[in-house]
């Protein structure tokens, strides 16, 4: 099995988090979103990954390399200009020779991919689409389906008075390679607006898979915050962390002063220094190579990597991005040019 990640978007709704890095690389509990999804695939025995990239491609390549360090085999296909979801899949056609998964790269879910694949085979489908139920589907692609579990119509972002279903496209698909012949080449194509409706018109079977209890698209800063909080409260499954059993997770080479106070839940990355008198927590994520100064306090905040918090600084309800230096201040919420925004 192969898995194709559509990882070329700019993440404009997530800005300014995506000012310096591509959206699939924003850290969730200290690891890039894309890495969490790859780890889940690896759990299901899928190790051959194709990444369709466009925006800041070198950032992704430099992090994952060949994939060997992650137990994966990764191939990169670069779009010279954005091709849309369908165009990006078509662009990888030469490398997709058998049944394969496709993932939008901005989602987190608890889908059982092994069960989804078995379902796809049982339904003898050309495409299987994972769906999830939402209360307000007006910002998503709504799918209507038959009692036998096959799609019969698609509607992108319906108005409130046009909503006929609350099941939306979850951004995870299984394709048979023959479907690639139905996608136009050398131009942007929407898989949702063009390809799926055309497949229905041509009598292809599109199966609907409902095995999704947790789903979140990391499309805005608010949803990004929610994803990290869901890691703390257990809604988001994390393979190596369970905050119900242990409230403080600390990685290698940390230096934590005996006089520092830690109030879980907390995630602490590699090579972190927490100096005397500092108070950290609750609900704090400290990425790698961060320094928390003497007498400073951090709560309800997400700190990425290589950040220095000076002595006596109070950080509350903030996201702070890579390589920021936060100096002493009396303000309640710290905002620097490298920071995102205070979370009210």
C-alpha positions as CSV (number, residue, x, y, z in Angstrom):
1,X,0.0,0.0,0.0
2,X,1.0,3.6,-0.7
3,X,-0.3,6.8,0.8
4,X,-0.3,10.1,-0.9
5,X,-0.4,13.3,1.2
6,X,-1.6,16.5,-0.4
7,X,0.8,18.9,1.4
8,X,1.1,21.8,-1.0
9,X,-1.3,24.4,0.3
10,X,-0.2,27.7,1.8
11,X,-2.5,27.4,4.9
12,X,-3.7,31.0,4.5
13,X,-6.5,30.6,7.1
14,X,-3.8,29.4,9.6
15,X,-1.7,32.5,9.1
16,X,0.5,33.8,10.8
17,X,1.4,30.3,12.0
18,X,2.2,29.4,8.4
19,X,4.3,32.5,7.7
20,X,7.5,30.6,8.0
21,X,6.5,27.0,7.8
22,X,4.1,24.9,5.6
23,X,0.8,24.0,7.3
24,X,1.5,20.2,7.5
25,X,4.5,21.0,9.7
26,X,2.8,23.0,12.5
27,X,3.6,21.1,15.7
28,X,1.0,19.2,17.6
29,X,2.3,18.1,21.0
30,X,5.8,18.8,19.9
31,X,5.7,16.9,16.6
32,X,4.7,18.1,13.1
33,X,1.1,17.4,12.2
34,X,2.3,15.4,9.2
35,X,4.5,13.2,11.4
36,X,1.6,12.3,13.7
37,X,-0.4,11.2,10.6
38,X,2.5,9.2,9.2
39,X,3.0,7.4,12.5
40,X,-0.6,6.4,12.5
41,X,-0.2,5.0,9.0
42,X,2.9,3.1,10.0
43,X,0.9,1.5,12.8
44,X,-1.4,0.1,10.1
45,X,1.6,-1.2,8.1
46,X,1.8,1.5,5.5
47,X,5.3,2.8,5.0
48,X,5.5,4.0,1.4
49,X,4.6,7.7,1.4
50,X,4.3,10.2,-1.5
51,X,4.3,13.8,-0.5
52,X,2.8,16.3,-3.0
53,X,4.4,19.6,-2.0
54,X,4.4,23.1,-3.3
55,X,4.6,25.8,-0.5
56,X,8.1,25.9,1.2
57,X,8.9,22.4,0.0
58,X,12.5,22.4,1.4
59,X,11.2,22.7,4.9
60,X,9.4,19.4,4.6
61,X,12.2,17.7,2.7
62,X,14.9,18.8,5.3
63,X,12.8,17.5,8.2
64,X,11.8,14.0,6.8
65,X,14.6,13.4,4.2
66,X,14.2,9.9,2.7
67,X,12.0,8.8,5.6
68,X,14.5,6.2,6.8
69,X,14.9,7.8,10.2
70,X,11.1,7.5,10.7
71,X,10.9,3.9,9.4
72,X,9.3,5.2,6.2
73,X,10.1,5.4,2.5
74,X,9.2,8.9,1.3
75,X,9.1,10.2,-2.3
76,X,8.5,13.9,-3.0
77,X,6.6,15.3,-6.0
78,X,6.8,19.1,-6.3
79,X,4.1,21.2,-7.9
80,X,5.5,24.2,-9.7
81,X,2.2,26.0,-9.1
82,X,-0.9,24.9,-7.1
83,X,-2.9,22.2,-8.9
84,X,-5.8,21.7,-6.5
85,X,-6.6,18.4,-4.9
86,X,-7.4,16.6,-8.1
87,X,-4.5,18.0,-10.1
88,X,-2.1,17.1,-7.3
89,X,-3.3,13.5,-7.4
90,X,-3.0,13.4,-11.2
91,X,0.5,14.8,-10.9
92,X,1.6,11.7,-9.0
93,X,0.0,9.2,-11.5
94,X,3.2,7.7,-12.6
95,X,4.0,6.5,-9.1
96,X,0.6,5.1,-8.2
97,X,0.2,1.6,-9.6
98,X,-2.2,-0.1,-7.2
99,X,-4.8,0.8,-4.6
100,X,-3.7,3.8,-2.6
101,X,-4.7,6.2,0.2
102,X,-5.0,9.9,-0.2
103,X,-4.9,12.4,2.7
104,X,-5.6,16.1,3.0
105,X,-2.6,17.1,5.1
106,X,-4.4,19.4,7.5
107,X,-6.5,16.9,9.4
108,X,-6.3,14.8,12.5
109,X,-8.5,11.8,13.0
110,X,-8.8,8.4,14.6
111,X,-9.8,6.5,11.5
112,X,-8.9,2.8,11.5
113,X,-7.2,2.7,8.1
114,X,-7.0,-1.1,8.1
115,X,-10.7,-1.4,8.6
116,X,-11.3,1.3,5.9
117,X,-9.3,-0.7,3.4
118,X,-11.2,-3.9,4.2
119,X,-14.5,-2.0,3.7
120,X,-13.3,-0.5,0.4
121,X,-12.6,-4.0,-0.9
122,X,-15.9,-5.4,0.4
123,X,-17.8,-2.6,-1.4
124,X,-15.9,-3.2,-4.7
125,X,-15.6,0.6,-4.9
126,X,-13.5,2.7,-7.3
127,X,-13.2,5.3,-4.5
128,X,-14.0,5.2,-0.8
129,X,-14.4,8.4,1.1
130,X,-14.2,8.7,4.9
131,X,-16.9,10.9,6.3
132,X,-17.6,12.4,9.7
133,X,-20.7,14.0,11.1
134,X,-20.8,17.7,12.0
135,X,-23.6,19.9,13.3
136,X,-23.0,22.7,10.8
137,X,-21.7,21.4,7.5
138,X,-22.0,24.7,5.6
139,X,-18.1,25.1,5.5
140,X,-17.5,21.7,4.2
141,X,-18.3,19.3,1.4
142,X,-21.5,17.5,2.2
143,X,-22.2,14.0,0.9
144,X,-25.5,12.3,0.4
145,X,-25.5,8.5,0.1
146,X,-27.8,5.5,-0.3
147,X,-28.8,3.0,2.4
148,X,-26.2,0.6,0.9
149,X,-23.4,3.1,1.7
150,X,-22.7,4.5,-1.7
151,X,-22.5,8.2,-2.5
152,X,-25.2,9.6,-4.8
153,X,-24.5,13.4,-4.6
154,X,-22.0,16.0,-3.5
155,X,-22.5,19.6,-2.5
156,X,-19.6,21.9,-1.5
157,X,-20.3,24.4,1.3
158,X,-24.1,24.4,1.1
159,X,-26.2,27.3,2.4
160,X,-28.1,26.7,5.6
161,X,-31.4,26.2,3.8
162,X,-29.8,23.7,1.3
163,X,-28.3,21.3,3.9
164,X,-29.6,17.8,3.2
165,X,-26.9,15.8,5.1
166,X,-24.7,16.4,8.1
167,X,-22.0,14.0,6.9
168,X,-19.0,15.7,5.4
169,X,-15.9,14.7,3.4
170,X,-13.2,13.9,6.1
171,X,-10.3,14.4,3.6
172,X,-9.2,10.7,3.6
173,X,-9.8,8.6,0.5
174,X,-8.9,5.2,-1.0
175,X,-8.5,5.2,-4.8
176,X,-8.2,2.5,-7.4
177,X,-5.6,3.5,-9.9
178,X,-8.0,3.4,-12.8
179,X,-9.7,6.5,-11.4
180,X,-6.6,8.5,-12.3
181,X,-7.5,8.3,-16.0
182,X,-10.6,10.3,-15.2
183,X,-8.7,13.3,-13.9
184,X,-7.7,16.0,-16.4
185,X,-4.0,16.7,-16.5
186,X,-1.9,19.9,-16.8
187,X,-4.4,22.1,-15.0
188,X,-5.8,22.7,-11.5
189,X,-8.6,20.3,-10.7
190,X,-10.9,20.0,-7.7
191,X,-11.4,16.4,-6.6
192,X,-14.5,17.5,-4.7
193,X,-16.2,19.7,-7.3
194,X,-15.1,18.1,-10.5
195,X,-13.8,14.5,-10.2
196,X,-16.2,12.9,-7.7
197,X,-19.4,14.3,-9.4
198,X,-18.1,13.1,-12.8
199,X,-17.3,9.7,-11.4
200,X,-20.9,9.4,-10.2
201,X,-22.1,10.6,-13.6
202,X,-20.1,7.8,-15.2
203,X,-21.5,5.2,-12.8
204,X,-18.4,4.5,-10.8
205,X,-19.0,3.2,-7.3
206,X,-18.0,5.6,-4.5
207,X,-18.3,4.0,-1.1
208,X,-18.9,6.0,2.2
209,X,-16.9,5.0,5.3
210,X,-18.2,6.2,8.7
211,X,-15.5,4.9,11.0
212,X,-14.5,8.3,12.4
213,X,-15.1,9.3,16.0
214,X,-12.5,12.1,16.3
215,X,-11.9,14.5,13.4
216,X,-10.5,18.0,13.2
217,X,-9.2,20.1,10.4
218,X,-6.3,22.3,11.5
219,X,-7.5,25.2,9.4
220,X,-7.4,28.1,11.8
221,X,-5.4,29.2,14.9
222,X,-8.4,28.4,17.1
223,X,-8.6,24.8,15.7
224,X,-4.9,24.5,16.1
225,X,-5.2,25.3,19.8
226,X,-8.1,22.8,20.1
227,X,-6.0,20.0,18.6
228,X,-3.3,20.5,21.2
229,X,-5.8,20.7,24.1
230,X,-7.4,17.5,22.8
231,X,-4.0,15.9,23.3
232,X,-4.1,16.9,26.9
233,X,-7.7,15.8,27.5
234,X,-7.4,12.5,25.7
235,X,-9.7,13.2,22.8
236,X,-6.8,13.0,20.4
237,X,-5.0,9.7,20.5
238,X,-1.2,10.0,20.9
239,X,0.7,6.8,20.6
240,X,3.3,7.5,23.2
241,X,1.3,9.8,25.6
242,X,-1.7,9.4,27.9
243,X,-2.2,12.4,30.1
244,X,-4.8,10.5,32.1
245,X,-2.1,8.3,33.4
246,X,0.8,10.7,33.5
247,X,0.5,14.5,33.6
248,X,4.0,15.6,32.8
249,X,5.9,14.2,29.8
250,X,9.6,15.1,29.5
251,X,12.0,14.2,26.7
252,X,15.8,13.7,26.8
253,X,18.4,16.1,28.0
254,X,16.1,18.3,29.9
255,X,17.5,20.4,32.8
256,X,14.8,21.3,35.3
257,X,15.8,23.2,38.4
258,X,14.7,21.7,41.7
259,X,13.1,24.9,42.7
260,X,11.0,25.1,39.5
261,X,7.3,24.3,39.9
262,X,5.6,22.1,37.2
263,X,1.8,22.0,37.1
264,X,0.5,19.3,34.7
265,X,-0.6,18.6,32.2
266,X,2.7,19.6,30.5
267,X,4.6,18.4,27.5
268,X,8.4,19.1,27.5
269,X,10.5,18.6,24.4
270,X,14.2,17.8,24.0
271,X,17.1,19.9,25.4
272,X,14.8,22.2,27.4
273,X,16.1,24.2,30.4
274,X,13.7,25.3,33.1
275,X,15.6,27.5,35.5
276,X,15.2,28.2,39.3
277,X,11.9,29.6,40.5
278,X,10.1,29.2,37.1
279,X,6.5,28.1,37.2
280,X,5.3,26.0,34.2
281,X,1.7,24.8,33.7
282,X,-0.9,23.9,33.5
283,X,-1.6,23.0,29.8
284,X,1.8,24.1,28.5
285,X,3.7,22.6,25.5
286,X,7.4,23.4,25.4
287,X,9.0,22.4,22.1
288,X,12.7,21.4,21.7
289,X,15.7,23.6,22.8
290,X,13.7,26.1,24.8
291,X,14.9,28.1,27.8
292,X,12.6,29.2,30.5
293,X,14.2,31.9,32.6
294,X,14.4,32.3,36.4
295,X,11.2,33.4,38.1
296,X,9.2,33.3,34.9
297,X,5.8,31.7,34.5
298,X,4.0,30.0,31.6
299,X,0.5,28.8,31.5
300,X,-2.1,27.7,28.9
301,X,0.4,28.3,26.1
302,X,2.1,26.6,23.2
303,X,5.8,27.3,22.6
304,X,7.5,25.9,19.5
305,X,11.3,25.4,19.3
306,X,14.4,27.4,20.1
307,X,12.6,30.0,22.3
308,X,14.2,32.0,25.1
309,X,11.9,33.3,27.9
310,X,13.9,35.9,29.9
311,X,13.8,36.0,33.7
312,X,10.6,37.2,35.3
313,X,8.4,37.1,32.2
314,X,4.8,36.0,32.5
315,X,3.4,34.1,29.4
316,X,-0.3,33.3,29.5
317,X,-2.6,32.2,26.7
318,X,0.0,32.6,23.9
319,X,1.4,30.7,20.9
320,X,5.0,31.6,20.4
321,X,6.7,30.4,17.2
322,X,10.3,29.3,16.5
323,X,13.4,31.3,17.5
324,X,11.5,33.9,19.5
325,X,13.1,35.8,22.4
326,X,10.6,37.1,25.0
327,X,12.1,39.8,27.1
328,X,11.0,41.0,30.5
329,X,7.7,42.8,30.5
330,X,4.7,43.5,32.7
331,X,2.1,42.8,30.0
332,X,-0.2,39.9,30.7
333,X,0.0,38.5,27.2
334,X,3.3,38.5,25.4
335,X,3.3,39.2,21.7
336,X,6.5,39.6,19.6
337,X,7.0,39.9,15.9
338,X,7.5,36.2,15.8
339,X,4.5,35.4,18.0
340,X,1.1,34.6,16.7
341,X,-1.6,36.3,18.8
342,X,-2.7,36.3,22.3
343,X,-5.6,33.9,22.8
344,X,-8.4,35.8,24.5
